[in-house]
Every structure is written in structure tokens, then in C-alpha cells.
Amino acid sequence: MSDLKKIPVTVITGFLGSGKTTLIRHLMAHPKGRRLAVLVNEFGTTGVDGAILKSCADENCPVEGIVELANGCICCTVADEFIPAIEQLLALPVPPDHILVETSGLALPKPLLKAFDWPPIRSRVTVDGVIALADAEAVAAGRFAPDPAAVDAQRAADGSLDHETPLSEVFEDQIACADLVLLTKADLVGAADLDRARAAVRAEAPRPIPVLSVVDGAVDARVILGLEAAAEDDLAARPSHHDGLADHHHDDFASMTVTLGEVDDPKALEAAIERLAREQDVLRVKGYVAVTGKPMRMLLQAVGPRLRSQYDEPWGARPRVTELVVIAEHDRLDEPAIRAVLGA
């Protein structure tokens, strides 16, 4: 009966740019009567995702209930950062009904689940479920499918994929740990590609799990919250490439922050970011842009060459500075070349 007193935690995982922050924003706006708290982990030093979520804070999820961890992968900083952050949320004057944990795109969920057995928190929280987000367009393209023919086809199209990259293992571990998989950006693919994406996800799953397609994070909270999976007690059913290892490292990935002044031509900046994806194999770019003559700051997010931007809120008294976080595989992060392309 003691489990009934535990605060449920939903771990939201997924590859870079899969839509985790968009999903959490939707849940914050439609919590179905729950008071939420959010712990968001970023790979890099500029808290873009945290700032986005804090701008959506309300009585359902107050700003003091949104905690950022921006000093590296959450599953590598369990003792130093994750446990204290959870304790901080549990100590709020009005405790949350449910906690959402947004991992970085590089995090492995299983080490994080093991942390819920740590003495400081194991009697106070339980993992309600692990939700893995997968970009429907990327999965449909066969980027992480176990089918050797699909891998061969991809290698033929892209010479940089002549071996299994760390990205595939991250993807497989996230799917293997999930209680539910959301295929995001389903509006960007047709029915046949969506079926292929579902088949690829199910081929990676070690047990039957639901696979749902979503657009703009629009999922009823009752579908993904309240799963009562107690995932921390079910680790054997969630295999990982890193089982048996004391820890893991993300030396295969690196990030950098590029700071610019005001930008006169945002379209030229977007073209430069698309060029980085093509020429420098940059995986992800995100940040805020100060556009000359615009009182609103521009939120920019890119996954490979696919880029979205929007003006989200006034700068106010904040310094009008453009800051972009750039993430790439470690041996592909050529800082001088990236700064040159971006004009830094």
C-alpha cells in the first residue's frame, strides 16, 4: 500500500528534436486536473528547452516547479544532480501530483530508472512510465531499423554511415525501455511510411508496447500519465546495450555554444544552419536569435537540415544576444568551421 503514497514520475525520452518539449508543453496546458512539475535535462550550456517551458508556466505547473539540469547527460549525473533535483521538487510548498522528466536526446533511460531505487527517493517516487518519442520521418527512412538491407541502402546514400553509429544504440535503448512509443511529426509522412515506422519500432521493442502517432504533441494526458508501470521494479524486461557496465559515457557527442550579436538577415542564418547539417554533419541547433528591428526574440530549432523558427516573446530587459547550441558527434564537431559558417 506504500506505493499509493508515492508521487508518479513519467520519463520522456527520445532522440534529438523528436518533440519532447512540445509534448510537455501540451501536457502543461492540458494536465487533466494534475499539478505538474518538470525536470528538464539539456546537452549544452544554454537552457533553451527550460526557457520554453518556463514561458508556459501557470497554476497547473508553476515556474518554481520547472527545474533545469544543463551540465551534461542526466543519466551520467545521477548522484550529483538528478537526486537533488528530484528532492527539490518534492520539497515544494505544494508538492506536485506528477513529475515529468525530459531527458536529453543522448540519455539512456535505464541508468535513470535505476536511480529511483536510491534511498533518498525510493520511498517517495515511482516511475509511472517511460515514454519514448521517435521522429516518424526519420524512422520511416530506416535510420535505426535492424534490417541489414535498410542499413546497406542508407550506407550507399551516405558515406558517413559506413559503420553502426552511437545514435543507433541510443535509439534502441530508448525503445527497449519504453512503456509507450509516440511517433511524432506524423503529418510529415504518408500512411505507408507511418506503417514502416511502426514496424521498425516494434522490431526493436523487446516486448509488445503501444505505438501511437501524434502531431504537435497533442496526446490526451490520460493516455500517457497514470500507466502505473513501476518501471524501476521492472528493469529485467528493459534490456540495454550497456547492461553490465558500471556507467556509460557520451564521448561520442559534443556541444558548443555560438554567441552572435543582432542578426540582420534571419533567412541567411537559417541557410547557414542548413549548410552545417550538409557539410559539417551537425545533428542539432537550437537557441534564440535577436533579429534587428524585431522586439520579439526568435526561437530557432533545427534537426539536421530541417529547421523551424518562430517569434515567441518580447526581449524586454534581457540583453539582445543571439545564442545557439550546436550538437554533433564528437569527431564531427569542428568548432572553427562551424563558427566561420555562422559568421561568429
ROZA-703605 format. One line per 10 residues: number of its first residue (from 1); their letters; for each residue x, y, z of C-alpha. Coordinates in steps of 0.1 Angstrom, whole numbers, plus 5000, padded with zeros to 4 digits. Example, Ala and Ser with C-alpha at 12.3 -4.5 7.8 and 13.67 -1.06 7.14 Angstrom:
% residues 2
1	AS	5123,4955,5078; 5137,4989,5071
***
This chain:
% residues 344
1	MSDLKKIPVT	5000,5000,5000; 5030,5023,5004; 5032,5027,4966; 4999,5046,4967; 5017,5075,4986; 5045,5078,4960; 5045,5106,4935; 5044,5092,4900; 5072,5102,4876; 5070,5100,4838
11	VITGFLGSGK	5103,5098,4820; 5101,5113,4785; 5130,5102,4763; 5138,5104,4726; 5163,5114,4701; 5173,5150,4694; 5145,5170,4680; 5119,5143,4684; 5094,5166,4701; 5098,5161,4738
21	TTLIRHLMAH	5095,5197,4748; 5064,5201,4725; 5048,5172,4742; 5055,5186,4777; 5041,5220,4767; 5009,5202,4757; 5007,5183,4789; 5012,5215,4809; 4983,5231,4791; 4961,5200,4794
31	PKGRRLAVLV	4970,5183,4826; 4936,5168,4833; 4934,5181,4869; 4970,5172,4878; 4995,5197,4893; 5027,5190,4873; 5064,5196,4879; 5091,5193,4852; 5128,5184,4853; 5144,5191,4820
41	NEFGTTGVDG	5179,5180,4810; 5198,5196,4782; 5231,5187,4765; 5248,5220,4763; 5251,5252,4784; 5222,5273,4771; 5189,5263,4786; 5166,5267,4756; 5141,5239,4764; 5139,5251,4800
51	AILKSCADEN	5132,5286,4790; 5105,5275,4766; 5088,5255,4794; 5091,5283,4819; 5073,5306,4795; 5043,5282,4797; 5042,5281,4835; 5008,5285,4851; 4988,5273,4881; 4990,5237,4868
61	CPVEGIVELA	5028,5238,4866; 5043,5269,4883; 5077,5282,4874; 5092,5270,4906; 5082,5235,4896; 5104,5236,4865; 5140,5226,4872; 5168,5226,4846; 5199,5204,4845; 5222,5217,4818
71	NGCICCTVAD	5255,5202,4829; 5256,5170,4809; 5236,5139,4804; 5211,5132,4832; 5219,5095,4834; 5256,5103,4840; 5250,5128,4868; 5225,5109,4889; 5241,5113,4923; 5253,5149,4919
81	EFIPAIEQLL	5224,5164,4901; 5194,5142,4894; 5187,5131,4930; 5190,5166,4945; 5167,5180,4917; 5140,5154,4925; 5143,5162,4962; 5139,5199,4953; 5106,5192,4935; 5094,5170,4964
91	ALPVPPDHIL	5101,5199,4988; 5079,5224,4971; 5054,5240,4994; 5026,5224,4974; 5040,5191,4961; 5033,5181,4925; 5008,5154,4917; 5030,5142,4889; 5066,5149,4878; 5077,5149,4841
101	VETSGLALPK	5114,5142,4834; 5126,5153,4800; 5159,5136,4793; 5185,5149,4768; 5184,5134,4734; 5215,5114,4743; 5204,5099,4775; 5199,5062,4781; 5167,5057,4802; 5178,5025,4821
111	PLLKAFDWPP	5205,5041,4843; 5180,5068,4852; 5154,5041,4862; 5180,5025,4885; 5183,5059,4903; 5148,5056,4916; 5159,5028,4939; 5183,5052,4956; 5175,5055,4994; 5168,5093,4994
121	IRSRVTVDGV	5138,5090,4970; 5128,5053,4966; 5100,5056,4992; 5087,5089,4978; 5085,5085,4940; 5078,5057,4914; 5083,5056,4877; 5048,5057,4863; 5061,5050,4828; 5087,5057,4802
131	IALADAEAVA	5075,5075,4771; 5099,5072,4741; 5094,5097,4712; 5106,5088,4677; 5106,5111,4647; 5082,5093,4623; 5100,5107,4592; 5135,5096,4604; 5123,5061,4615; 5104,5056,4583
141	AGRFAPDPAA	5136,5063,4564; 5152,5033,4580; 5179,5051,4600; 5176,5029,4631; 5159,4998,4616; 5177,4965,4624; 5171,4953,4588; 5206,4949,4572; 5192,4957,4538; 5179,4990,4550
151	VDAQRAADGS	5212,4998,4567; 5230,4989,4534; 5207,5013,4515; 5214,5041,4539; 5252,5035,4538; 5250,5037,4500; 5233,5071,4503; 5255,5085,4530; 5292,5076,4532; 5294,5088,4568
161	LDHETPLSEV	5272,5058,4578; 5296,5031,4569; 5295,5017,4605; 5270,5014,4633; 5269,5049,4649; 5263,5055,4686; 5230,5071,4676; 5215,5037,4667; 5223,5023,4702; 5208,5053,4719
171	FEDQIACADL	5176,5048,4698; 5175,5010,4705; 5180,5015,4743; 5152,5042,4744; 5127,5019,4726; 5137,4989,4747; 5130,5008,4779; 5097,5023,4769; 5062,5016,4780; 5047,5036,4752
181	VLLTKADLVG	5062,5050,4720; 5050,5081,4702; 5057,5085,4666; 5059,5123,4663; 5055,5147,4633; 5032,5121,4618; 5018,5148,4595; 5051,5148,4576; 5048,5113,4563; 5022,5093,4544
191	AADLDRARAA	5003,5062,4556; 5028,5038,4541; 5058,5055,4558; 5039,5056,4591; 5033,5019,4589; 5070,5013,4582; 5080,5035,4612; 5056,5015,4634; 5071,4982,4622; 5107,4995,4628
201	VRAEAPRPIP	5099,5005,4664; 5081,4972,4671; 5111,4953,4657; 5133,4970,4683; 5109,4965,4712; 5117,4935,4735; 5080,4931,4744; 5047,4943,4730; 5042,4980,4736; 5017,5005,4722
211	VLSVVDGAVD	5029,5027,4693; 5008,5059,4687; 5013,5086,4660; 5010,5122,4671; 5012,5157,4657; 5025,5187,4677; 5025,5167,4709; 4987,5165,4711; 4981,5135,4733; 4954,5132,4760
221	ARVILGLEAA	4972,5132,4793; 4951,5102,4804; 4968,5081,4777; 5004,5086,4789; 5000,5096,4826; 4988,5070,4851; 5003,5039,4835; 5014,5027,4869; 5043,5007,4854; 5066,5009,4884
231	AEDDLAARPS	5094,5007,4859; 5121,5008,4885; 5110,4973,4896; 5108,4960,4860; 5144,4965,4848; 5149,4930,4836; 5123,4935,4809; 5141,4965,4796; 5174,4953,4781; 5202,4978,4772
241	HHDGLADHHH	5233,4977,4752; 5250,4989,4784; 5238,4962,4807; 5266,4950,4830; 5286,4982,4826; 5291,5004,4857; 5283,5035,4837; 5285,5049,4801; 5300,5079,4785; 5289,5103,4758
251	DDFASMTVTL	5324,5110,4744; 5308,5103,4710; 5289,5136,4713; 5299,5172,4719; 5282,5205,4720; 5293,5241,4717; 5275,5275,4722; 5278,5302,4695; 5271,5337,4706; 5263,5364,4680
261	GEVDDPKALE	5251,5399,4681; 5219,5410,4664; 5211,5393,4631; 5201,5414,4601; 5191,5386,4579; 5175,5356,4597; 5170,5338,4564; 5207,5339,4558; 5213,5325,4593; 5188,5296,4586
271	AAIERLAREQ	5206,5289,4553; 5239,5287,4572; 5225,5263,4597; 5212,5241,4569; 5247,5242,4554; 5261,5230,4587; 5239,5199,4585; 5251,5191,4550; 5288,5200,4553; 5296,5195,4590
281	DVLRVKGYVA	5272,5167,4599; 5257,5188,4627; 5228,5170,4644; 5210,5197,4662; 5210,5235,4665; 5187,5254,4689; 5186,5287,4705; 5173,5323,4704; 5180,5349,4677; 5180,5386,4682
291	VTGKPMRMLL	5167,5399,4648; 5175,5436,4641; 5144,5457,4643; 5122,5430,4659; 5110,5435,4695; 5103,5397,4698; 5130,5371,4701; 5131,5343,4675; 5132,5307,4688; 5151,5286,4663
301	QAVGPRLRSQ	5153,5248,4663; 5169,5226,4637; 5172,5188,4634; 5197,5182,4606; 5187,5203,4576; 5151,5206,4588; 5145,5239,4606; 5117,5256,4623; 5116,5292,4637; 5090,5314,4654
311	YDEPWGARPR	5089,5347,4673; 5079,5336,4709; 5080,5366,4732; 5094,5401,4737; 5130,5406,4747; 5121,5430,4774; 5150,5440,4796; 5171,5410,4786; 5203,5416,4765; 5195,5412,4728
321	VTELVVIAEH	5221,5385,4721; 5219,5356,4697; 5229,5322,4714; 5228,5289,4695; 5237,5255,4709; 5252,5232,4683; 5254,5194,4689; 5273,5169,4667; 5292,5137,4671; 5325,5143,4688
331	DRLDEPAIRA	5348,5137,4659; 5325,5159,4636; 5324,5190,4658; 5348,5213,4640; 5344,5245,4661; 5363,5269,4639; 5345,5257,4608; 5311,5260,4625; 5319,5295,4638; 5330,5305,4603
341	VLGA	5298,5293,4587; 5277,5311,4613; 5298,5343,4610; 5309,5342,4646
***
